[in-house]
Amino acid sequence: LSIAHALHNKGLPVIGVPKTIDNDLSATDFTFGFQTAVEVATDAIGRLHSTAEAHQRVMVVQLMGRHTGWIALESGLSGGADVILIPEIPYHVDRIAERVRERERQGRRFSIVVVAEGARSADGAASFADATGRYGGIADRVAEQITAATGKETRTLVLGHIQRGGEPIAYDRSLALRFGAAAVRCIREGSLGTMVALQGNRIRAVPLGEAVHEIKRVPADSELVMTGRQLGVSFGD
């Protein structure tokens, strides 16, 4: 969309649609692809519970989310994660370890840790990025830190591009159709240089400049975060 905005500024007729699994566009409530990614991630997290419990391990699941933690947060809550690490809330390894030990004391000898690829520790260290800026390695790093702090055996799963592929769920299909129809209306009405966005229950056209103005990050006091804390989820802070 930043490219679309630049093209519009050069006089090209452009209409944008919010397609990203990260759900990080501030002008729209949801982007299409996000709910499908959450569904895929939730299913994967849920399937790990039985093997984690059977082998009494800590499973560390790395999900997409370089700058924001929406996928990790929503799928972590839905999938029953014990620890969720997102870029917006810097984590302390000792807090993660304490949650793992707390579960041990409760007779639960396994834990599920969900981590967004862009999560960073409180000392400022982020996951590793290569020369192209691609992130990776955070799951292995967190797993090693947990083992060092608790002595627990850990395993990692990097879900990767499977979050982006496959058949979209019904919600995303419907939302994409609504966005597409709204984009055609914008063309007919001459509302160029805009992006179609979901705001409440309506699709609206917002200026591209507004659409790319800022990244929609997870507020530390968001209802989702508060819900997680009430359920005993550790965010490592």
Residue frames as a rotation matrix with the C-alpha (Angstrom) as fourth column:
LEU 1
0.562 0.827 0.000 0.00
0.827 -0.562 0.000 0.00
0.000 0.000 -1.000 0.00
SER 2
0.252 -0.566 -0.785 2.94
0.190 -0.766 0.614 2.33
-0.949 -0.304 -0.085 0.50
ILE 3
-0.792 -0.505 0.343 3.81
0.388 0.018 0.921 1.71
-0.471 0.863 0.182 -3.15
ALA 4
-0.088 0.859 0.505 0.19
0.977 -0.023 0.210 2.37
0.192 0.512 -0.837 -4.13
HIS 5
0.652 0.288 -0.702 0.33
0.536 -0.829 0.158 5.64
-0.536 -0.479 -0.695 -2.22
ALA 6
-0.282 -0.853 -0.439 3.54
0.092 -0.480 0.873 6.63
-0.955 0.206 0.214 -4.01
LEU 7
-0.735 0.074 0.674 2.01
0.671 0.217 0.709 5.78
-0.094 0.973 -0.209 -7.40
HIS 8
0.374 0.927 0.017 -1.07
0.928 -0.374 -0.003 7.84
0.004 0.017 -1.000 -6.57
ASN 9
0.422 -0.287 -0.860 1.16
0.256 -0.872 0.417 10.79
-0.870 -0.396 -0.295 -5.71
LYS 10
-0.708 -0.703 -0.068 2.65
0.076 -0.171 0.982 10.47
-0.702 0.690 0.175 -9.20
GLY 11
-0.436 0.628 -0.645 -0.79
-0.823 -0.568 0.002 10.75
-0.365 0.531 0.765 -10.75
LEU 12
-0.851 0.139 -0.506 -1.66
-0.180 0.828 0.531 7.11
0.493 0.543 -0.680 -11.34
PRO 13
0.092 0.954 0.287 -5.26
-0.849 -0.076 0.524 6.02
0.521 -0.292 0.802 -10.63
VAL 14
-0.735 -0.456 -0.503 -5.02
-0.099 0.805 -0.584 3.64
0.671 -0.379 -0.637 -7.67
ILE 15
0.448 0.777 0.443 -7.46
-0.733 0.035 0.680 1.89
0.513 -0.629 0.585 -5.32
GLY 16
-0.661 -0.751 -0.006 -6.09
-0.580 0.516 -0.630 -0.13
0.476 -0.413 -0.777 -2.40
VAL 17
0.602 0.758 -0.252 -7.49
-0.360 0.539 0.762 -3.18
0.713 -0.368 0.597 -0.63
PRO 18
0.145 -0.568 0.810 -6.21
-0.988 -0.128 0.087 -4.28
0.054 -0.813 -0.579 2.82
LYS 19
0.866 0.070 -0.495 -4.70
-0.144 0.983 -0.111 -7.71
0.479 0.167 0.862 2.14
THR 20
-0.293 -0.951 0.095 -2.27
-0.573 0.095 -0.814 -8.82
0.766 -0.294 -0.572 4.84
ILE 21
0.238 0.371 -0.897 -2.36
0.424 0.791 0.440 -11.59
0.874 -0.485 0.031 7.39
ASP 22
-0.684 -0.656 -0.318 -0.69
0.566 -0.203 -0.799 -9.30
0.459 -0.727 0.511 9.95
ASN 23
0.374 0.923 -0.092 -3.82
0.830 -0.289 0.477 -7.15
0.414 -0.255 -0.874 10.49
ASP 24
-0.180 -0.618 -0.765 -1.53
0.884 -0.443 0.150 -4.18
-0.432 -0.650 0.626 11.09
LEU 25
-0.647 0.045 0.761 -3.29
0.476 -0.756 0.450 -1.45
0.595 0.653 0.468 9.07
SER 26
-0.882 0.203 -0.426 -4.69
0.331 -0.379 -0.864 1.16
-0.337 -0.903 0.268 11.44
ALA 27
-0.751 0.590 -0.296 -7.42
-0.656 -0.717 0.236 2.40
-0.073 0.371 0.926 9.07
THR 28
-0.022 0.752 -0.659 -9.32
-0.585 0.525 0.619 -0.91
0.811 0.399 0.428 8.99
ASP 29
0.441 0.257 0.860 -10.68
-0.882 0.303 0.362 -3.10
-0.167 -0.918 0.360 11.76
PHE 30
0.317 -0.330 0.889 -9.60
0.029 0.940 0.339 -6.25
-0.948 -0.081 0.308 9.94
THR 31
-0.254 -0.428 -0.868 -7.58
-0.929 -0.141 0.341 -7.16
-0.269 0.893 -0.362 6.87
PHE 32
0.823 0.562 -0.083 -8.56
-0.563 0.790 -0.243 -10.15
-0.071 0.247 0.966 4.78
GLY 33
0.246 -0.738 -0.628 -6.30
-0.133 0.616 -0.776 -13.12
0.960 0.275 0.053 5.35
PHE 34
-0.476 -0.470 0.743 -5.83
-0.740 -0.242 -0.627 -12.42
0.475 -0.849 -0.233 9.04
GLN 35
0.230 0.654 0.721 -8.64
-0.928 0.370 -0.039 -14.60
-0.292 -0.660 0.692 10.38
THR 36
0.877 0.018 -0.480 -7.54
-0.252 0.868 -0.428 -17.50
0.409 0.497 0.766 8.18
ALA 37
-0.109 -0.991 -0.076 -3.98
-0.240 0.101 -0.966 -17.20
0.965 -0.087 -0.249 9.49
VAL 38
-0.379 0.059 0.924 -5.31
-0.921 -0.119 -0.370 -17.18
0.088 -0.991 0.100 13.06
GLU 39
0.691 0.711 0.126 -7.40
-0.713 0.700 -0.036 -20.27
-0.114 -0.065 0.991 12.30
VAL 40
0.604 -0.548 -0.579 -4.39
-0.081 0.680 -0.729 -22.15
0.793 0.487 0.366 10.90
ALA 41
-0.433 -0.837 0.334 -2.16
-0.399 -0.154 -0.904 -21.13
0.809 -0.524 -0.267 13.81
THR 42
-0.050 0.511 0.858 -4.81
-0.997 0.019 -0.069 -21.96
-0.052 -0.859 0.509 16.40
ASP 43
0.881 0.386 -0.273 -5.24
-0.428 0.896 -0.115 -25.44
0.201 0.218 0.955 14.94
ALA 44
0.221 -0.891 -0.397 -1.48
-0.004 0.406 -0.914 -26.03
0.975 0.204 0.087 15.01
ILE 45
-0.528 -0.393 0.753 -1.17
-0.690 -0.318 -0.650 -24.85
0.495 -0.863 -0.103 18.62
GLY 46
0.334 0.775 0.536 -4.10
-0.937 0.336 0.099 -27.01
-0.104 -0.535 0.838 19.68
ARG 47
0.832 -0.023 -0.554 -2.55
-0.208 0.913 -0.351 -30.10
0.514 0.408 0.755 18.09
LEU 48
-0.149 -0.989 -0.021 0.66
-0.254 0.059 -0.965 -29.63
0.956 -0.138 -0.260 20.09
HIS 49
0.145 0.238 0.960 -0.99
-0.958 -0.209 0.197 -30.01
0.248 -0.949 0.198 23.49
SER 50
0.942 0.319 0.102 -1.22
-0.335 0.905 0.261 -33.79
-0.009 -0.280 0.960 23.44
THR 51
0.561 -0.797 -0.224 2.38
0.447 0.520 -0.728 -34.39
0.697 0.309 0.648 22.36
ALA 52
-0.172 -0.606 0.777 3.69
-0.424 -0.666 -0.614 -31.74
0.889 -0.435 -0.142 24.75
GLU 53
0.370 0.403 0.837 1.81
-0.926 0.093 0.365 -33.34
0.069 -0.910 0.408 27.64
ALA 54
0.980 0.045 -0.192 2.78
-0.054 0.998 -0.045 -36.89
0.190 0.055 0.980 26.69
HIS 55
0.329 -0.939 -0.095 6.49
0.657 0.301 -0.691 -36.07
0.678 0.165 0.717 26.60
GLN 56
0.680 0.022 -0.733 6.39
0.663 -0.445 0.601 -33.40
-0.313 -0.895 -0.317 29.34
ARG 57
-0.393 -0.827 0.401 8.05
0.919 -0.346 0.188 -30.81
-0.017 0.443 0.896 27.12
VAL 58
0.045 0.320 -0.946 7.89
0.095 -0.944 -0.315 -27.10
-0.994 -0.076 -0.073 26.51
MET 59
-0.004 0.042 0.999 6.77
0.981 0.195 -0.004 -26.45
-0.195 0.980 -0.042 22.93
VAL 60
-0.270 -0.161 -0.949 7.79
0.088 -0.986 0.142 -23.10
-0.959 -0.045 0.281 21.42
VAL 61
0.176 0.469 0.866 5.73
0.924 0.224 -0.309 -22.10
-0.339 0.854 -0.394 18.38
GLN 62
-0.660 -0.450 -0.602 6.99
0.197 -0.876 0.439 -19.28
-0.725 0.171 0.667 16.15
LEU 63
0.299 0.833 0.466 4.36
0.846 -0.006 -0.532 -17.37
-0.441 0.554 -0.707 14.20
MET 64
-0.304 -0.354 0.884 4.51
0.791 -0.612 0.027 -14.51
0.531 0.707 0.466 11.73
GLY 65
0.857 0.509 -0.084 4.42
0.479 -0.726 0.494 -10.96
0.190 -0.463 -0.866 13.04
ARG 66
-0.060 -0.977 0.207 7.54
0.804 -0.170 -0.570 -8.93
0.591 0.132 0.796 12.44
HIS 67
-0.771 -0.225 0.596 6.25
-0.011 -0.931 -0.365 -5.68
0.637 -0.288 0.715 13.90
THR 68
-0.198 0.793 0.576 2.93
-0.942 -0.316 0.111 -6.63
0.270 -0.521 0.810 15.50
GLY 69
-0.947 -0.261 0.189 1.64
-0.316 0.862 -0.396 -9.54
-0.060 -0.434 -0.899 17.53
TRP 70
-0.147 0.989 -0.014 -1.97
-0.979 -0.147 -0.142 -9.85
-0.142 -0.007 0.990 16.41
ILE 71
0.246 0.231 -0.941 -1.65
-0.537 0.841 0.066 -13.39
0.807 0.489 0.331 15.01
ALA 72
-0.637 -0.576 -0.513 0.33
0.114 0.588 -0.801 -14.66
0.763 -0.568 -0.309 18.00
LEU 73
-0.868 0.319 0.381 -2.04
-0.486 -0.390 -0.782 -13.01
-0.101 -0.864 0.494 20.46
GLU 74
0.049 0.993 -0.104 -5.34
-0.997 0.043 -0.057 -14.19
-0.053 0.106 0.993 18.99
SER 75
0.353 0.063 -0.934 -4.19
-0.395 0.915 -0.087 -17.70
0.848 0.399 0.347 18.08
GLY 76
-0.728 -0.666 -0.160 -2.28
-0.089 0.324 -0.942 -18.06
0.679 -0.672 -0.295 21.34
LEU 77
-0.625 0.593 0.508 -5.38
-0.734 -0.224 -0.641 -17.26
-0.267 -0.773 0.576 23.36
SER 78
0.358 0.852 -0.382 -7.62
-0.931 0.359 -0.071 -19.42
0.076 0.381 0.922 21.19
GLY 79
0.279 -0.330 -0.902 -5.16
-0.301 0.862 -0.409 -22.33
0.912 0.385 0.141 21.19
GLY 80
0.971 0.208 -0.121 -4.61
0.049 0.323 0.945 -22.33
0.236 -0.923 0.304 24.95
ALA 81
0.114 -0.993 0.043 -1.01
0.301 -0.007 -0.954 -21.10
0.947 0.122 0.298 25.08
ASP 82
0.551 -0.009 -0.834 0.59
0.834 0.038 0.550 -20.60
0.026 -0.999 0.029 28.48
VAL 83
-0.116 -0.633 -0.766 3.04
0.344 -0.749 0.567 -17.91
-0.932 -0.197 0.304 27.34
ILE 84
0.637 0.285 0.716 2.57
0.770 -0.207 -0.603 -15.44
-0.024 0.936 -0.351 24.47
LEU 85
-0.157 -0.781 -0.604 5.44
0.505 -0.589 0.631 -13.22
-0.849 -0.206 0.487 23.36
ILE 86
0.612 0.436 0.660 4.72
0.791 -0.321 -0.521 -10.30
-0.016 0.841 -0.541 21.03
PRO 87
-0.229 -0.799 0.556 6.78
0.771 -0.497 -0.397 -7.35
0.594 0.338 0.730 19.74
GLU 88
0.198 0.410 0.891 4.72
-0.063 -0.901 0.429 -4.84
0.978 -0.141 -0.152 21.70
ILE 89
0.881 0.111 0.460 5.55
-0.461 -0.017 0.887 -6.32
0.106 -0.994 0.036 25.13
PRO 90
-0.032 -0.971 -0.238 9.29
-0.685 0.194 -0.702 -6.92
0.728 0.141 -0.671 25.77
TYR 91
0.838 0.409 -0.360 9.83
-0.104 0.768 0.632 -10.16
0.535 -0.493 0.686 27.64
HIS 92
0.010 -0.787 0.617 12.05
-0.999 -0.031 -0.022 -11.30
0.037 -0.616 -0.787 30.52
VAL 93
-0.260 -0.172 -0.950 13.30
-0.377 0.924 -0.064 -14.87
0.889 0.341 -0.305 30.36
ASP 94
-0.986 -0.166 -0.032 12.95
-0.034 0.379 -0.925 -15.30
0.165 -0.911 -0.379 34.11
ARG 95
-0.386 0.918 0.094 9.22
-0.780 -0.271 -0.563 -14.45
-0.491 -0.291 0.821 33.89
ILE 96
0.200 0.397 -0.896 8.74
-0.827 0.559 0.062 -17.11
0.525 0.728 0.440 31.22
ALA 97
-0.578 -0.527 -0.623 10.67
-0.119 0.810 -0.574 -19.61
0.807 -0.258 -0.531 33.33
GLU 98
-0.898 0.278 0.340 8.57
-0.375 -0.084 -0.923 -18.78
-0.228 -0.957 0.180 36.38
ARG 99
0.077 0.969 -0.235 5.36
-0.985 0.037 -0.169 -19.53
-0.155 0.245 0.957 34.45
VAL 100
0.072 -0.135 -0.988 6.79
-0.488 0.860 -0.153 -22.89
0.870 0.493 -0.004 33.37
ARG 101
-0.865 -0.446 -0.231 7.81
-0.004 0.466 -0.885 -23.71
0.502 -0.764 -0.404 36.96
GLU 102
-0.591 0.729 0.345 4.40
-0.742 -0.324 -0.587 -22.59
-0.316 -0.603 0.733 38.23
ARG 103
0.334 0.710 -0.619 2.72
-0.878 0.474 0.069 -25.08
0.342 0.521 0.782 35.92
GLU 104
-0.352 -0.546 -0.761 5.11
-0.151 0.835 -0.529 -27.77
0.924 -0.071 -0.376 37.17
ARG 105
-0.966 -0.016 0.258 4.04
-0.258 -0.016 -0.966 -27.05
0.019 -1.000 0.011 40.74
GLN 106
-0.150 0.988 0.033 0.42
-0.911 -0.125 -0.393 -27.42
-0.384 -0.089 0.919 39.63
GLY 107
-0.075 0.051 0.996 1.18
-0.022 0.998 -0.053 -30.85
-0.997 -0.026 -0.073 38.21
ARG 108
0.938 0.345 0.035 1.17
0.052 -0.040 -0.998 -29.65
-0.343 0.938 -0.056 34.61
ARG 109
0.206 -0.971 0.119 4.54
0.196 0.161 0.967 -30.79
-0.959 -0.176 0.224 33.35
PHE 110
-0.328 -0.289 0.899 4.28
0.940 -0.008 0.340 -29.23
-0.091 0.957 0.274 29.91
SER 111
0.040 0.338 -0.940 3.84
0.182 -0.928 -0.325 -25.72
-0.982 -0.159 -0.098 28.53
ILE 112
0.239 0.093 0.967 3.01
0.971 -0.005 -0.239 -24.11
-0.018 0.996 -0.092 25.21
VAL 113
-0.131 -0.367 -0.921 4.88
0.275 -0.906 0.322 -20.91
-0.952 -0.211 0.220 24.32
VAL 114
0.509 0.323 0.798 3.71
0.858 -0.108 -0.503 -18.88
-0.076 0.940 -0.332 21.31
VAL 115
-0.068 -0.641 -0.765 6.13
0.366 -0.729 0.578 -16.26
-0.928 -0.240 0.284 20.01
ALA 116
0.951 0.308 -0.035 5.78
0.113 -0.449 -0.886 -13.73
-0.289 0.838 -0.462 17.19
GLU 117
0.479 -0.818 0.319 8.85
0.843 0.327 -0.427 -13.59
0.245 0.473 0.846 14.96
GLY 118
0.046 -0.456 0.889 9.48
0.186 -0.870 -0.456 -9.96
0.981 0.186 0.045 15.92
ALA 119
0.938 0.291 -0.189 9.31
0.218 -0.068 0.974 -10.46
0.270 -0.954 -0.127 19.70
ARG 120
0.022 -0.959 0.284 12.18
-0.037 -0.284 -0.958 -8.95
0.999 0.010 -0.041 21.62
SER 121
0.058 -0.107 -0.993 13.56
0.926 0.376 0.014 -9.35
0.372 -0.920 0.121 25.11
ALA 122
0.888 0.353 -0.294 13.52
0.453 -0.781 0.430 -6.52
-0.078 -0.514 -0.854 27.63
ASP 123
0.122 -0.918 -0.377 17.25
0.361 -0.313 0.879 -5.97
-0.925 -0.243 0.293 27.04
GLY 124
0.258 0.100 -0.961 16.38
-0.626 -0.740 -0.245 -4.93
-0.736 0.665 -0.128 23.49
ALA 125
-0.800 -0.599 0.047 17.55
-0.373 0.557 0.742 -8.05
-0.470 0.576 -0.669 21.69
ALA 126
0.275 0.893 -0.356 15.21
-0.874 0.078 -0.480 -9.00
-0.401 0.443 0.802 18.86
SER 127
0.658 -0.030 0.752 15.09
0.226 0.961 -0.160 -12.13
-0.718 0.275 0.640 16.79
PHE 128
-0.386 -0.922 0.037 17.76
0.248 -0.065 0.967 -12.57
-0.888 0.383 0.254 14.18
ALA 129
0.784 0.566 -0.255 17.39
-0.089 -0.304 -0.949 -10.89
-0.615 0.766 -0.188 10.79
ASP 130
0.133 -0.752 0.645 19.41
0.850 0.421 0.317 -11.67
-0.510 0.507 0.695 7.70
ALA 131
-0.788 -0.583 -0.196 20.80
0.399 -0.727 0.558 -9.22
-0.468 0.362 0.806 5.15
THR 132
-0.695 0.594 0.405 17.39
0.328 -0.240 0.914 -8.92
0.640 0.768 -0.027 3.48
GLY 133
-0.655 0.431 0.621 15.65
-0.703 -0.648 -0.292 -8.11
0.276 -0.627 0.728 6.75
ARG 134
0.216 0.737 -0.640 13.90
-0.308 0.674 0.672 -11.47
0.927 0.052 0.373 7.04
TYR 135
-0.004 -0.136 0.991 13.34
-0.995 -0.102 -0.018 -12.50
0.103 -0.985 -0.135 10.63
GLY 136
0.559 0.196 -0.806 14.00
-0.178 0.977 0.115 -15.90
0.810 0.079 0.581 12.13
GLY 137
-0.347 -0.828 -0.441 15.57
0.184 0.401 -0.897 -17.78
0.920 -0.393 0.013 15.00
ILE 138
-0.319 0.218 0.922 13.47
-0.802 -0.580 -0.140 -16.39
0.505 -0.785 0.360 17.85
ALA 139
0.760 0.646 -0.075 11.87
-0.520 0.672 0.527 -19.77
0.391 -0.362 0.846 18.64
ASP 140
0.427 -0.688 -0.587 15.25
0.480 0.722 -0.497 -21.49
0.766 -0.070 0.639 18.96
ARG 141
-0.522 -0.660 0.540 16.59
-0.065 -0.601 -0.797 -18.67
0.850 -0.451 0.271 21.07
VAL 142
0.036 0.631 0.775 13.63
-0.923 -0.277 0.268 -18.69
0.384 -0.725 0.572 23.47
ALA 143
0.845 0.286 -0.452 13.73
-0.172 0.945 0.277 -22.49
0.506 -0.156 0.848 23.68
GLU 144
-0.001 -0.938 -0.346 17.41
0.466 0.305 -0.830 -22.46
0.885 -0.162 0.437 24.61
GLN 145
-0.574 -0.186 0.797 16.78
-0.460 -0.733 -0.502 -19.80
0.678 -0.655 0.335 27.26
ILE 146
0.455 0.817 0.355 13.91
-0.811 0.215 0.544 -21.78
0.368 -0.535 0.760 28.76
THR 147
0.712 -0.255 -0.654 16.00
0.243 0.964 -0.110 -24.96
0.659 -0.081 0.748 28.93
ALA 148
-0.363 -0.926 0.099 18.88
0.278 -0.209 -0.937 -23.08
0.889 -0.313 0.334 30.54
ALA 149
-0.502 0.206 0.840 16.58
-0.686 -0.687 -0.242 -21.51
0.527 -0.697 0.486 33.14
THR 150
0.314 0.793 0.522 14.38
-0.949 0.285 0.137 -24.52
-0.040 -0.539 0.842 33.97
GLY 151
-0.659 -0.595 0.461 16.15
-0.544 0.800 0.254 -27.66
-0.520 -0.083 -0.850 32.78
LYS 152
0.286 0.870 0.402 13.03
-0.162 0.457 -0.874 -28.58
-0.945 0.185 0.272 30.81
GLU 153
-0.619 -0.381 0.687 13.29
0.555 0.407 0.726 -30.27
-0.556 0.830 -0.041 27.44
THR 154
0.032 0.606 -0.795 12.05
-0.323 -0.746 -0.582 -27.99
-0.946 0.276 0.172 24.67
ARG 155
-0.376 -0.082 0.923 11.00
0.819 0.436 0.372 -28.39
-0.433 0.896 -0.097 21.06
THR 156
-0.504 0.164 -0.848 10.33
-0.255 -0.966 -0.035 -25.70
-0.825 0.199 0.529 18.45
LEU 157
-0.065 0.513 0.856 7.88
0.909 0.385 -0.161 -25.35
-0.412 0.767 -0.491 15.59
VAL 158
-0.712 -0.120 -0.692 8.19
-0.153 -0.935 0.319 -22.58
-0.685 0.333 0.648 13.01
LEU 159
0.135 0.894 0.426 4.81
0.368 0.354 -0.860 -22.46
-0.920 0.273 -0.281 11.30
GLY 160
-0.742 -0.668 -0.065 6.07
0.197 -0.310 0.930 -20.21
-0.641 0.677 0.362 8.51
HIS 161
-0.855 0.290 -0.430 4.32
-0.515 -0.564 0.645 -19.74
-0.056 0.773 0.632 5.19
ILE 162
-0.725 0.665 -0.180 1.61
0.604 0.739 0.298 -22.28
0.331 0.108 -0.937 5.90
GLN 163
-0.388 0.571 -0.723 -0.11
0.540 -0.495 -0.681 -19.37
-0.747 -0.655 -0.116 7.65
ARG 164
-0.469 0.122 -0.875 -0.41
-0.511 -0.845 0.156 -17.62
-0.720 0.520 0.458 4.29
GLY 165
-0.856 0.019 -0.516 -1.55
-0.468 0.392 0.792 -20.51
0.217 0.920 -0.327 2.13
GLY 166
-0.848 0.529 0.035 -4.50
0.496 0.816 -0.297 -22.82
-0.185 -0.234 -0.954 1.70
GLU 167
-0.230 0.879 0.417 -8.21
0.661 -0.173 0.730 -22.16
0.714 0.444 -0.541 1.50
PRO 168
-0.846 -0.014 0.533 -9.45
-0.294 -0.822 -0.488 -18.99
0.445 -0.570 0.691 3.23
ILE 169
-0.739 0.637 -0.221 -12.13
0.584 0.442 -0.680 -19.38
-0.336 -0.632 -0.699 5.86
ALA 170
0.030 0.876 0.481 -15.66
0.980 -0.120 0.158 -18.13
0.196 0.467 -0.862 5.20
TYR 171
0.575 0.196 -0.794 -15.13
0.512 -0.844 0.163 -14.84
-0.638 -0.500 -0.585 7.05
ASP 172
-0.354 -0.808 -0.471 -12.17
0.018 -0.510 0.860 -13.88
-0.935 0.296 0.194 4.87
ARG 173
-0.686 0.190 0.702 -13.98
0.725 0.263 0.637 -14.90
-0.064 0.946 -0.318 1.69
SER 174
0.386 0.922 0.029 -16.94
0.922 -0.386 0.030 -12.72
0.039 0.015 -0.999 2.59
LEU 175
0.450 -0.276 -0.849 -14.74
0.279 -0.860 0.427 -9.81
-0.848 -0.430 -0.310 3.66
ALA 176
-0.654 -0.754 0.062 -12.67
0.252 -0.139 0.958 -9.99
-0.713 0.642 0.281 0.47
LEU 177
-0.351 0.626 0.697 -15.85
0.921 0.094 0.379 -9.95
0.172 0.774 -0.609 -1.63
ARG 178
0.669 0.613 -0.421 -17.08
0.701 -0.709 0.082 -6.88
-0.248 -0.349 -0.904 0.25
PHE 179
0.040 -0.748 -0.662 -13.75
0.113 -0.655 0.747 -5.13
-0.993 -0.105 0.058 -0.22
GLY 180
-0.753 -0.363 0.549 -13.70
0.528 0.165 0.833 -6.00
-0.393 0.917 0.068 -3.93
ALA 181
0.083 0.882 0.464 -17.21
0.975 -0.169 0.147 -4.72
0.208 0.440 -0.874 -4.52
ALA 182
0.696 0.140 -0.704 -16.42
0.445 -0.854 0.270 -1.52
-0.564 -0.501 -0.657 -2.61
ALA 183
-0.359 -0.905 -0.229 -13.25
0.235 -0.325 0.916 -1.02
-0.903 0.275 0.330 -4.67
VAL 184
-0.581 0.236 0.779 -15.29
0.812 0.089 0.578 -1.23
0.067 0.968 -0.243 -7.90
ARG 185
0.565 0.820 -0.087 -17.73
0.825 -0.558 0.094 1.33
0.028 -0.125 -0.992 -6.51
CYS 186
0.302 -0.541 -0.785 -14.82
0.270 -0.741 0.615 3.64
-0.914 -0.398 -0.078 -5.73
ILE 187
-0.736 -0.575 0.358 -13.65
0.468 -0.049 0.882 3.37
-0.490 0.817 0.305 -9.34
ARG 188
-0.178 0.769 0.615 -17.12
0.933 -0.067 0.354 4.15
0.314 0.636 -0.705 -10.66
GLU 189
0.772 0.540 -0.336 -17.47
0.633 -0.707 0.317 7.10
-0.066 -0.457 -0.887 -8.31
GLY 190
0.489 -0.659 0.571 -14.00
0.162 -0.575 -0.802 8.43
0.857 0.485 -0.174 -9.03
SER 191
0.893 -0.175 0.415 -12.79
-0.449 -0.268 0.853 7.95
-0.038 -0.947 -0.318 -5.45
LEU 192
0.622 -0.734 -0.272 -9.21
0.295 0.542 -0.787 7.27
0.725 0.410 0.554 -6.45
GLY 193
-0.342 -0.846 0.410 -6.21
-0.241 -0.343 -0.908 7.33
0.908 -0.409 -0.086 -4.15
THR 194
0.155 0.487 0.859 -8.18
-0.977 -0.054 0.207 5.52
0.148 -0.872 0.467 -1.47
MET 195
-0.888 -0.282 -0.364 -8.20
-0.214 0.953 -0.215 2.18
0.408 -0.113 -0.906 0.32
VAL 196
0.213 0.974 -0.083 -11.38
-0.407 0.166 0.898 0.34
0.888 -0.157 0.431 1.17
ALA 197
-0.836 -0.537 0.111 -11.56
-0.259 0.208 -0.943 -0.39
0.483 -0.818 -0.313 4.90
LEU 198
0.040 0.814 -0.580 -13.81
0.548 0.467 0.694 -2.14
0.835 -0.345 -0.428 7.40
GLN 199
-0.897 -0.218 0.385 -14.90
-0.168 -0.638 -0.752 0.29
0.409 -0.739 0.536 10.11
GLY 200
-0.387 0.788 0.479 -17.52
-0.711 0.076 -0.699 -1.13
-0.588 -0.611 0.530 12.40
ASN 201
-0.042 0.459 0.887 -19.98
0.315 0.849 -0.424 -2.97
-0.948 0.262 -0.181 10.18
ARG 202
0.895 0.418 -0.158 -19.47
0.034 -0.416 -0.909 -0.81
-0.445 0.808 -0.387 7.10
ILE 203
0.041 -0.858 0.512 -16.92
0.957 0.182 0.228 -0.68
-0.288 0.481 0.828 4.30
ARG 204
0.839 0.172 -0.516 -15.60
0.111 -0.983 -0.147 2.84
-0.532 0.066 -0.844 3.80
ALA 205
0.513 -0.701 0.495 -13.03
0.679 -0.022 -0.734 4.48
0.525 0.713 0.465 1.54
VAL 206
0.775 -0.355 -0.523 -10.13
0.248 -0.590 0.769 6.15
-0.581 -0.725 -0.369 3.35
PRO 207
0.771 -0.549 -0.322 -7.27
-0.619 -0.529 -0.581 8.14
0.149 0.647 -0.747 1.79
LEU 208
0.667 -0.585 -0.462 -4.20
0.350 0.793 -0.498 6.02
0.658 0.170 0.734 1.08
GLY 209
-0.247 -0.785 0.568 -2.12
-0.222 -0.525 -0.822 8.45
0.943 -0.330 -0.045 3.10
GLU 210
0.127 0.398 0.909 -4.27
-0.978 -0.101 0.180 7.73
0.163 -0.912 0.377 6.13
ALA 211
0.925 0.312 -0.217 -4.17
-0.302 0.950 0.077 4.00
0.230 -0.006 0.973 5.47
VAL 212
0.458 -0.835 -0.307 -0.37
0.577 0.541 -0.612 3.82
0.677 0.103 0.729 5.55
HIS 213
0.476 -0.242 0.845 0.15
-0.430 -0.903 -0.016 6.53
0.767 -0.355 -0.534 8.17
GLU 214
-0.253 -0.561 0.788 0.91
-0.967 0.109 -0.232 4.19
0.044 -0.820 -0.570 11.06
ILE 215
-0.617 -0.024 -0.786 1.12
-0.111 0.992 0.057 0.53
0.779 0.122 -0.615 11.96
LYS 216
0.418 0.801 0.429 -1.70
-0.689 -0.028 0.725 -0.82
0.592 -0.598 0.540 14.12
ARG 217
-0.637 -0.721 -0.272 0.08
-0.287 0.550 -0.784 -2.33
0.715 -0.422 -0.558 17.09
VAL 218
0.148 0.637 -0.756 -1.35
0.595 0.553 0.583 -4.31
0.790 -0.537 -0.297 19.99
PRO 219
0.184 -0.060 0.981 -1.98
-0.592 -0.804 0.062 -1.90
0.785 -0.592 -0.183 22.90
ALA 220
-0.782 -0.569 -0.253 -0.45
-0.131 0.547 -0.827 -3.20
0.609 -0.614 -0.502 26.11
ASP 221
-0.807 0.549 0.218 -3.78
-0.285 -0.039 -0.958 -2.56
-0.517 -0.835 0.188 27.84
SER 222
-0.534 0.631 -0.563 -5.94
-0.698 0.046 0.715 -4.07
0.477 0.775 0.415 25.09
GLU 223
0.346 0.783 0.517 -8.89
-0.930 0.358 0.082 -6.24
-0.121 -0.509 0.852 26.04
LEU 224
0.743 -0.116 -0.659 -7.20
-0.209 0.896 -0.393 -9.25
0.636 0.430 0.641 24.45
VAL 225
-0.357 -0.932 -0.060 -4.09
-0.116 0.108 -0.987 -8.80
0.927 -0.345 -0.147 26.59
MET 226
-0.455 0.256 0.853 -6.19
-0.883 -0.255 -0.394 -8.26
0.117 -0.932 0.342 29.72
THR 227
0.680 0.724 -0.115 -8.19
-0.717 0.690 0.103 -11.39
0.154 0.013 0.988 28.91
GLY 228
0.351 -0.645 -0.679 -4.99
-0.007 0.723 -0.691 -13.37
0.936 0.247 0.250 28.60
ARG 229
-0.649 -0.620 0.440 -3.70
-0.402 -0.211 -0.891 -12.13
0.646 -0.755 -0.112 31.94
GLN 230
-0.009 0.741 0.672 -7.00
-0.999 0.027 -0.042 -13.06
-0.049 -0.671 0.740 33.61
LEU 231
0.858 0.336 -0.389 -6.63
-0.410 0.904 -0.124 -16.56
0.310 0.266 0.913 32.19
GLY 232
0.727 -0.626 0.281 -3.11
-0.046 0.365 0.930 -16.86
-0.685 -0.689 0.237 33.61
VAL 233
0.724 -0.488 0.488 -1.24
0.642 0.218 -0.735 -16.34
0.253 0.845 0.471 30.36
SER 234
0.271 -0.726 -0.632 2.25
0.422 -0.500 0.756 -14.88
-0.865 -0.471 0.171 30.80
PHE 235
0.972 -0.017 0.234 3.42
0.203 -0.444 -0.873 -12.22
0.119 0.896 -0.429 28.38
GLY 236
0.282 -0.953 -0.110 6.92
0.876 0.302 -0.377 -12.39
0.392 0.010 0.920 29.81
ASP 237
-0.117 -0.305 0.945 6.73
0.017 -0.952 -0.305 -8.93
0.993 -0.020 0.117 31.37
